[in-house]
Amino acid sequence: MPGNSFGQIFKITTFGESHGPGLGVTIDGCPSRIKLCSADFESAMNRRRPGRQIYDSPRQEPDRVEILSGVFEDQTTGAPITLYIQNQDAESMPYEILRRLFRPGHADYAYFKKYGHFDFRGGGRSSARETTARVAAGVVAQKVLSPLGVEIEAYSLEIGNIRAEKLDLAYAQQNPFYFPDPELNEKVEQALQQVKEKGDSVGGIVEARVQGCPAGL
């Protein structure tokens, strides 16, 4: 990873590994007096959480966000906010066979070349599990942006070689692939089933749209 901190005014620093005790994020630059409690994170964390359908990772994590600092009586204080998500289903033993192997398509080799080591237990910092911290930070960012009229939506524009031809954003939020084309969604599911039966994986393109963003940023 090129760095663990992102942003200038609203700055986040993520920490933790896929098979460590947990992961988290510290947010600096969040305004005070923004309403925030642990329950605010549930919807977004559930969207990110794997194990909900057959195409996900089978790992089961509750992904409950604990607020460690920067919030008092359900309001932000203006001080750094630290959020923590505990790992409860990290089983490292199956990864022992990968202790000296670089997995194709993963960050193992690139991580080793850059840092001189790599965490074979699920990829460590380069695991998709690291995104739990970013999703949690995004919930706080949304709390800041929504009152200003800034809304952000994202969806799977392309899965494998199937690209959406229609953009129904409401539909995208209601299907497990976040795919916005109702007419092609069944084709996506069939393609993913074939990939799963082969024991393979497939890439795609995620597109994000921002509405209400001020000019000149």
C-alpha positions as CSV (number, residue, x, y, z in Angstrom):
1,M,0.0,0.0,0.0
2,P,1.4,3.5,-0.8
3,G,0.2,4.9,2.5
4,N,-2.2,4.5,5.3
5,S,-3.5,8.1,5.4
6,F,-5.8,9.7,2.9
7,G,-7.2,13.2,2.5
8,Q,-6.3,16.7,3.4
9,I,-9.1,18.5,5.3
10,F,-11.0,15.3,6.2
11,K,-8.1,12.9,6.8
12,I,-8.4,9.2,7.6
13,T,-5.7,6.8,8.7
14,T,-6.6,3.1,8.6
15,F,-4.9,0.4,10.7
16,G,-5.1,-3.4,11.3
17,E,-4.8,-6.6,9.3
18,S,-7.2,-9.2,8.0
19,H,-6.2,-11.8,10.6
20,G,-5.1,-9.5,13.4
21,P,-7.2,-8.6,16.4
22,G,-9.2,-6.1,14.4
23,L,-9.2,-3.1,12.0
24,G,-10.0,0.5,12.4
25,V,-9.7,4.1,11.3
26,T,-8.8,7.4,12.9
27,I,-10.5,10.4,11.3
28,D,-9.1,13.9,11.8
29,G,-10.9,17.0,10.5
30,C,-14.5,16.0,11.2
31,P,-16.6,19.0,12.4
32,S,-18.1,19.0,15.9
33,R,-21.8,18.6,16.8
34,I,-22.5,16.0,14.1
35,K,-24.9,13.3,15.5
36,L,-23.1,9.9,15.5
37,C,-23.6,6.6,17.3
38,S,-22.7,3.0,16.7
39,A,-26.1,2.2,15.2
40,D,-25.4,4.7,12.3
41,F,-22.8,2.3,10.9
42,E,-25.0,-0.9,10.7
43,S,-26.6,-0.4,7.3
44,A,-23.3,0.4,5.5
45,M,-21.3,-2.3,7.3
46,N,-24.0,-4.9,6.4
47,R,-23.7,-4.0,2.8
48,R,-20.0,-4.6,2.8
49,R,-20.1,-7.7,5.0
50,P,-19.3,-11.0,3.2
51,G,-21.1,-14.3,3.8
52,R,-24.5,-13.1,2.8
53,Q,-24.8,-15.0,-0.4
54,I,-23.0,-17.9,-2.3
55,Y,-20.8,-15.6,-4.3
56,D,-19.3,-13.9,-1.3
57,S,-16.3,-14.9,0.9
58,P,-17.7,-17.5,3.4
59,R,-16.1,-15.6,6.3
60,Q,-18.7,-14.5,8.8
61,E,-18.0,-11.3,10.7
62,P,-20.6,-9.2,12.6
63,D,-18.6,-6.0,11.8
64,R,-19.9,-4.0,14.7
65,V,-18.2,-0.6,14.9
66,E,-17.0,0.6,18.3
67,I,-16.4,4.3,18.8
68,L,-13.3,4.8,20.8
69,S,-12.8,8.6,20.7
70,G,-14.1,11.9,19.3
71,V,-17.7,11.4,20.2
72,F,-19.5,12.4,23.4
73,E,-23.2,12.0,24.1
74,D,-23.8,10.9,20.4
75,Q,-22.2,14.0,19.0
76,T,-18.8,14.5,17.4
77,T,-16.5,16.8,19.5
78,G,-14.1,18.0,16.8
79,A,-11.3,15.8,18.2
80,P,-10.0,12.8,16.2
81,I,-12.5,10.0,15.9
82,T,-11.2,6.5,16.2
83,L,-13.4,3.6,15.1
84,Y,-12.6,-0.1,15.7
85,I,-14.0,-3.3,14.2
86,Q,-13.0,-6.6,15.9
87,N,-12.1,-9.7,13.8
88,Q,-14.1,-12.6,15.1
89,D,-13.8,-15.2,12.3
90,A,-10.1,-15.1,11.3
91,E,-9.0,-18.7,10.8
92,S,-5.3,-18.5,9.8
93,M,-4.4,-22.3,9.8
94,P,-5.6,-22.9,6.2
95,Y,-3.2,-20.2,5.0
96,E,-0.1,-22.0,6.3
97,I,0.4,-23.7,2.9
98,L,0.8,-20.2,1.5
99,R,3.6,-19.2,3.9
100,R,6.2,-19.2,1.1
101,L,3.9,-18.9,-1.9
102,F,2.7,-15.8,-3.8
103,R,-0.9,-16.1,-4.9
104,P,-1.6,-15.1,-8.5
105,G,-4.0,-12.1,-8.7
106,H,-3.3,-11.0,-5.2
107,A,-1.0,-8.3,-3.8
108,D,1.4,-10.8,-2.1
109,Y,4.3,-10.4,-4.6
110,A,4.0,-6.7,-5.0
111,Y,3.8,-6.3,-1.2
112,F,6.9,-8.4,-0.8
113,K,8.9,-6.4,-3.4
114,K,7.9,-3.1,-1.8
115,Y,8.2,-3.9,1.9
116,G,10.4,-7.1,2.0
117,H,7.7,-9.2,3.6
118,F,4.1,-10.2,3.1
119,D,1.3,-11.4,5.4
120,F,0.3,-14.8,4.1
121,R,-2.8,-14.9,6.4
122,G,-5.4,-13.6,4.1
123,G,-3.2,-10.8,2.7
124,G,-2.8,-8.8,5.8
125,R,-3.2,-5.1,5.0
126,S,-3.9,-5.9,1.3
127,S,-7.0,-8.0,2.1
128,A,-10.4,-6.7,1.1
129,R,-11.2,-6.8,4.8
130,E,-9.2,-3.6,5.1
131,T,-12.1,-1.8,3.4
132,T,-14.2,-2.2,6.6
133,A,-12.3,0.8,8.0
134,R,-12.9,2.8,4.9
135,V,-16.6,2.0,4.9
136,A,-16.9,3.2,8.5
137,A,-15.0,6.4,7.6
138,G,-17.4,6.9,4.7
139,V,-20.4,6.8,7.1
140,V,-18.9,9.7,9.0
141,A,-18.1,11.6,5.7
142,Q,-21.6,11.1,4.5
143,K,-22.9,12.6,7.8
144,V,-20.9,15.7,7.0
145,L,-21.8,15.9,3.3
146,S,-25.5,15.1,3.2
147,P,-26.6,18.3,5.0
148,L,-24.6,20.2,2.3
149,G,-26.6,18.6,-0.5
150,V,-23.8,16.3,-1.6
151,E,-24.9,12.7,-2.4
152,I,-22.8,9.8,-3.6
153,E,-24.0,6.6,-5.3
154,A,-22.0,3.7,-6.6
155,Y,-22.8,0.5,-8.5
156,S,-21.2,-2.3,-10.5
157,L,-21.1,-1.0,-14.1
158,E,-19.4,-4.1,-15.4
159,I,-19.0,-7.6,-14.0
160,G,-16.7,-9.8,-16.0
161,N,-17.5,-9.0,-19.6
162,I,-21.1,-8.0,-19.0
163,R,-21.6,-4.2,-19.0
164,A,-24.8,-2.5,-17.9
165,E,-26.7,-0.9,-20.7
166,K,-29.3,0.7,-18.5
167,L,-28.7,2.6,-15.3
168,D,-31.5,2.0,-12.8
169,L,-29.8,3.1,-9.6
170,A,-32.8,2.2,-7.3
171,Y,-32.6,-1.3,-8.7
172,A,-28.9,-1.5,-8.2
173,Q,-29.3,-1.0,-4.5
174,Q,-31.8,-3.9,-4.3
175,N,-29.8,-6.7,-5.9
176,P,-26.8,-8.5,-4.4
177,F,-24.4,-7.5,-7.2
178,Y,-25.4,-3.8,-7.1
179,F,-25.8,-4.1,-10.9
180,P,-28.1,-1.4,-12.4
181,D,-29.5,-3.2,-15.4
182,P,-32.5,-5.3,-14.6
183,E,-32.5,-6.9,-18.0
184,L,-29.0,-8.2,-17.7
185,N,-28.9,-9.1,-14.0
186,E,-29.9,-12.8,-14.6
187,K,-27.1,-13.1,-17.2
188,V,-24.6,-11.8,-14.5
189,E,-25.8,-14.3,-12.0
190,Q,-25.4,-17.2,-14.5
191,A,-21.9,-16.0,-15.5
192,L,-20.9,-15.8,-11.8
193,Q,-22.2,-19.3,-11.2
194,Q,-20.1,-20.7,-14.0
195,V,-17.0,-18.9,-12.6
196,K,-17.7,-20.2,-9.1
197,E,-18.0,-23.8,-10.4
198,K,-14.6,-23.4,-12.0
199,G,-13.2,-22.2,-8.7
200,D,-12.2,-18.9,-10.3
201,S,-12.9,-15.3,-9.8
202,V,-13.8,-12.4,-12.1
203,G,-13.1,-8.7,-12.2
204,G,-15.3,-5.7,-13.0
205,I,-15.8,-2.0,-13.0
206,V,-17.4,0.1,-10.1
207,E,-18.7,3.5,-11.1
208,A,-19.4,6.2,-8.6
209,R,-21.6,9.4,-9.1
210,V,-21.4,12.5,-7.0
211,Q,-24.3,14.9,-7.0
212,G,-24.2,18.4,-5.5
213,C,-20.5,18.7,-5.4
214,P,-19.4,22.4,-5.2
215,A,-17.4,23.7,-8.2
216,G,-13.8,24.6,-7.7
217,L,-12.6,21.9,-5.3
